[in-house]
Amino acid sequence: MDEIKLLEERLLDPQFRKSRKDLEIILDDDFIEYGSSGGVFNKKQIIDLLISEDMPNYTIMNFTARNLSHDIILANYQALNQDADRVQKSNRCSIWKRVSGHWKMLFHQGTNCS
């Protein structure tokens, strides 16, 4: 489960999110995201969005993960961004699947809660 938390942290890292190559590797070809904006994104759409946006650093809080099967994990956590002007918090969940020995994100959802 520690590996999944590290992967989630990597995906919240602004520098990692600028690398199309890294995002292509970590996101499954069937990836789908229900964004906090209400939008629904596939792998290509979310990669295009991520590499073009300026995103602050988030901190993961209250991380939990559970096995749904041997090769499927559900991760839940809160992402916190705190800067001089405001605090932004969102509830997040992701489904990860092991493909050829590597974890890939299959699904992600973020819901703003502040």
N, C-alpha and C positions, 0 to 999 in steps of 0.2 A: 504493500500500500504506500510505502514511502516513495517508491518510484513514480507512482501516479501523482502524488503531491508535487514532486519535483517537475514533472511534465506540465502540470497546471501552472506552477510558478513560472516556468519557461514561457508558456503561452501568454502570461501577463507581463512579461518583460518587453518594454518598448523596442529594444534593439532586436530581440528575436523576431518580433512581429514585422520587422522591416525586411526579413529574409524570405523571399518567395521559396527558395530551395528548402529551407528548414520547415516552412509551413507545409509545403508539398509532402514532405516526409512524415510529419507528425499527424496530419489530418487524413483520415480514411477517404478513399475515392467516393464513397457513399455518404460522406459527411453532410449533416444538416444542422443549422442553428436557428433557434427561435430567439431573436435578439431582444434586448430590453426596449428597443425602439418599437417593437411589434412586427418588425420585418422577419421574413424567413429567407435564409441564405443557404446556397449549396457551397461546395468546396471552392469552386472558382470564384464565386461572388464574394465569399468571406475573405479569401486571400487578397483579391483586388482591393477590398475595403481596408483590410488591416495594414497592408503595406503603404496605403496612401494617407492614413490618419495619424494624427499626433495624439498619442495616448499617454496619460500619466502612469507612474508606477503605482501598482496596487499591492496591498498586503493581504495575504490569505489568512482568514480567521475561521475558527470552528470547523476545520477540515475533518470530514469523515469519509470513509470509503467502505464499500461492502461488495463481496463477490456475488454476482448474479448467476454465474456459472464459472467453470474453470478458466475460461478465457474472456470473460466479460466482467467489468467492474463499474459500479455506479459511484461517482464521487459527488459530494455535496460540500459547499462551503460558502462563506461570505467573502466578498472582495471589498476592501476598504481603500479609498483614496482620500487622503487628507492633505489639503494645501492651506495656504494662508487665508483663503476666502471661504472655504466650505469643506464639508465632509460629504463624500458620496459613498454609499454602500449599496451593494447588490447581492441578492441570493443567487447562487449559481449551482448548476448540476451538469454533469458530463457523463457520458457513457463511453468507456474505453474498451476496445477489443484487442486481443493479442493476435497478430498476423505474422506468421513466419518468425515467431520469437520476439517481435517488437510490438509495443503498445501504440495503438493509433486511436485518435479520438473519432468516434462515430457520430456523436450527438452532443450538442451543448445548448443550454438555455440560461439566460440571465434575466433577472427581474429586479428592477430598481426598487429600493425600499427606503430611500431617504430623499 
